[in-house]
Amino acid sequence: MSGGIDSVAVRSADPRGGHLTVTATRRPRAGRADVKCSVPDAPEVAQRMQQVVRLARHTEARADSRDQVVLSLDRAPQAGERGWELAAVLADRMVRGVLAPQQGMVANGWSDAWHLGRIEGADIAHLGAFVGQPDPAAGVASARAWFPLYSGVEYDSLGWVEVSVRPLAEPVEDEDAAVAVPDLDAVRQAQVRAVLAGSRHFDGRGQGQWRTTVRFGEPRFQGDSYELALVLADRMARGREFLARGRVIATGRSSSWHAGKVDAVDGLAPKCALIAREAGPGDRVLLPKDWEASLPPGLREAVRARGASLACVERIGII
């Protein structure tokens, strides 16, 4: 196993009285998940704990997935209580040797941006402060792209996907472990990772070099028309694509991202109508080249009248 101890416990003050105790142990991964969590009678808290720990790891300059870390809470927190999150992050770091263990430590804090190392509800504002380092958010680059969320109802709108990247000190072979997609289920996470792996292969510069966090403004969506927006957000975050004055709005998928090819998606007419309605000054709209001959009459003019630009593309890298 990698360096460190085999078990550590960190307590968190419980508003009901006493403490909650997070216990972290590690063992050879042997093909198992990198992080496993359990909380008595509260599977949703265990799921959140796994999410928190994986996101917080994305502030670390090195990725080591040889061990599995198992974390547990000794009892379920009260509904809505999130102060235990910092204790889970610290326990995970201590058991892996990233942070020196401290006997009897009590930690309370939470965050909606663990991938940036931000901490709320604690005297320390960011994770770097625990080891005398700068705010880890300074080493993270983020970019968003928008895509049409269309299901045929009145609240259809543009959704966003955000990619945040942090360069790794050393390349990793297990790139999947370096990509966190906290908002989606396991199947969707695998799809996102596959898209990134393919498009970075085409790019030739992104594989194994980045800690990557992917977030969606609205995670409950169907289909794969988000893929082009995801790829563009990733390229912008890594400095491989220029930024628009406004937003990048894109829809498209691919059966061969490794070749950089952009394919058509379903819903041309309603998605174009939605984009025409939502586009604004400085926005850049990118649609599949296969759509070009079938674009609704007047779409380009309507987009231009709103101060945006529109292009139909057949591959990435030349946008």
N, C-alpha and C positions, 0 to 999 in steps of 0.2 A: 504494500500500500504506500501511498505518498506520505510525506512527513506530517507529523501532528500527533495528537492523542486520539484515543478510541472513543471517548465519551465525555460529554460536558453538559452542565445544566446552567441555565440562566433563568432567573425569576423575574416576574413582572407583577407590579402591585395591582391587585384586583379591587375595583371600586366597591365590591360587596364585602371587602374585608379579606385580610390575608394576602396570599400570593398565588399566582398561576406559575407553574414551572414548565419551561420548555427544556426537554432533554434531547440532545443530538448525539447520535452514534454513527460510526462509519464502518464500512466493510468493503472488500473488493467488489467492484460493480458487477462483473461477471454477466454482462448482458442485460442487467436490470436497469430500471429507470434511475436517473442521476439523483433525484430527490423523491423521497416517499414520506408522507405525513399522515398522522392519525390524531384524532381528537375524540374523546368519548361522546357518543350520541350527537355529534355535530360534523357530519361529512362536508358540509359547505365551508366550515371553518378550516378543515384540513385542506380542502381545495384552495382556499385563499392563502393558507400558509405556504403551500407549494409554489403558488404564483409569486408571492412576496419574495421568497428565497431565490427563486430563479431570476427574478428581475433585479434584485440587489446584487447578484453575482455579476451582472453586466456592467458594474462600475469597476470591476477588477481588471487589471492589465493582463493577467494570465488566465488561461482556461485549462483546467485539469479535470477531466471527466473519468479518471481511472477508478475512483471510489463512488460508492453509493452512500448518501447521507440520509439517515432515517430520523425524522423529528417527530416529537409527540408533545402534546399538552396533557397535564395530569387531570384536568377537568375542563369542561366547556366554559368559555367566557359568557358573560351575559350578552343578550342580543344587542348587536351594534357596537360592542366594545372591541376596539382595535389596538389598544395599548400594548398588547403582547407581540405585535409585529416586529418591533425593534429587537425584542429578546430572541425571537426566532432567527433574525438576520445575524445577530451577534453569535448565537450558539452555532449556527452553520459555519461561520467564519472561524470560530475558535477550534472546532473539531477538525477542520481542514488545515489548521496551522497558518491561516491567513492573518489571524489576530491572536495575540498572546492570551491564554486563558486567565480569567480572574475569578478566584473563589468568592462565592457569595454575591456575585454581581446581581443588581436589580436594575432593570431597564424598561422604560416605557416610552413608546413613540409609535407613530404610524406615518404612512405616506401614500399619496396617490401618484407618486413619481419615483418609485424605488429604483427604476433604471437610470435615474439621474443622481441617485444617492441622497435625495432630499429627505429630511426628517421633520415631522410636525409633532407638536406636543412634548418636546424634549428640550433640554438646555442646549444640546448640540444640534446645529442646523443641518449638518451633512455628514455622511459616513467617513469622509476623509479626515475629519477632525479626530477620530479615534486613534489614528496613527500619525497625527501631525502633518497630514498632507493637504493640498488645496482641495477646494470643492471639486468633486469628480465630474460635476456637470460641465466644467470648463473643457473637458476632453471629449464631450459628446457632441456630434453634429446631427441635426434633425431636419427632416423635410416632409412636407405633406403634399399629397395630390388628391384630387376629388374625382369621384365617379358617380354615375347616375344610379340611384336606388329606385327602381321602377317595379311596381307590382300591380298597377292599375287602380290605385286608390288615390284619394285627394291629397294625402300627405306625402306623396312621393317627393323626393328631394335629392340633393347631392350629398353623398356621404364622403367622409375623408379616411384616408389611410396614412398613417405617419410612420416613418422609418427613422430610428435613431441608431447611430453607429458609433462605436468607440474602437480605435485601432488596438489590436492585440500586440503585446510585446514580442510574442513568438507565434508563428503560424500554428494552427491546429488541424489535425486530420479529421476529427469528428466535428464537422461544421454544424451539424444539426444541434449539437449541445450548445453551440454559441449563438443560436437564434431562438429568441423567446417570443411567443405569440400568445400573450396571456388572455386575450379576450375570446379566443375561439376554442372549440372542442378539438380532440386529438386528430380527427380526420382532417379538419380544416387546417390545423397547424401543419400537418404533413404536406398539404397542398401548397401552403405559403412557402414552406422551406424548399419544396421542389421548384417552385417558380424562381425563387431567389438563387438557388444553386444553378439552375439552367441559365438565367440571364447573366449571372456573374461569370459563368464559364465562357459565354460569348464575349463578355467584356474583357476577360483575360487577366483581370487585376484584383478581383474581389474575393476569390476563394480562400477561406481559411485565415483571413487577415482581420476580421472584424467581430466584435461583440455586437449583436444586432437585436433590437427590440422593435416589434411591429405591433402597432395599436390601431384599432378601428373605432371611429366615432360612433358607429352603429354596428355592433357585431352580429345582429340578427338579420342576415341577408342570405339570398340564395344565388346560385349560379357562379360563374367564373369571370364575369365581365369586369371585375375589379383588378384583374391581373396586370393590365398595362399601367394602371395608376400605381400599383404596388412597385412595379419595376422602375417607373420613373421617379417615384419618391426615393427609392433606394439609390438610384444613380445620382440624384440631386444631393442626397445626404453625403455620398462618397465623393462629391465634386466631379462627377463624370457627365453632368448635364447642366446646362445653364438654367437659371431661375427666371420665371416670368415676373413681370411687374405685379401682376395679381396672382391668380391661382393657376395651376395646371389642372385641367379637367380632361380626363381621358377614359376611354372604354375600349376594351379589346382583350383578347386572350391569345394563347399560342399552344400548339401541340409540339413546338420545338423552340423553346426559348433559348436553348443552347446555340441555335443558329440565328438568333435575333429576330425571328419572323413574328409578325403581328397578324393574327387571324381575326375574322369577323365574329361577332356575338349576336345573339337574338335581340329582337326588340328595337330595330333601327328607328322606326317612325316615332314611337313614344319617347325613346331616349333622346332623340334629336330634339323633339318638342320640349322636353324637360330642360335640356342644355340651353336651347334658345331662350327659354324663360328665365333661367338662373344665371347665365353668363353676365359678367360685369366688366367694368373698365380694367384693362391690363391682363385679363384672363387669356390663357392659351388653351384652345380646345384641340385635342388630338383624337382622331377617329381612325378605324381600320381602313386601309386603302380599298379593300373589297367593298366598302360601303359607298365609295365615291360616286359611282354611276347611279346610285339609287337614293342619293340625299334628297330630302324634301325640297321642292322649289322654294327659293328665297331664303334658305337656311343661312348661307354664307352672308347674305346681305343683312339678315336679322342679327347675326352674331356681330358683324362689323358695326352695325348701328349702335350696339351696346358697348362699343369700345374694346371688344375682344377680337382675337384672331383665331382662325380655324385652318387645320391642315389634316390631310388623310395620309397615313404613313403605312408602309409595308414592313418596316423593320426598325429596331432600335439602333442607336449608335449614330444615326444621321439626322436626328430630330433637332 
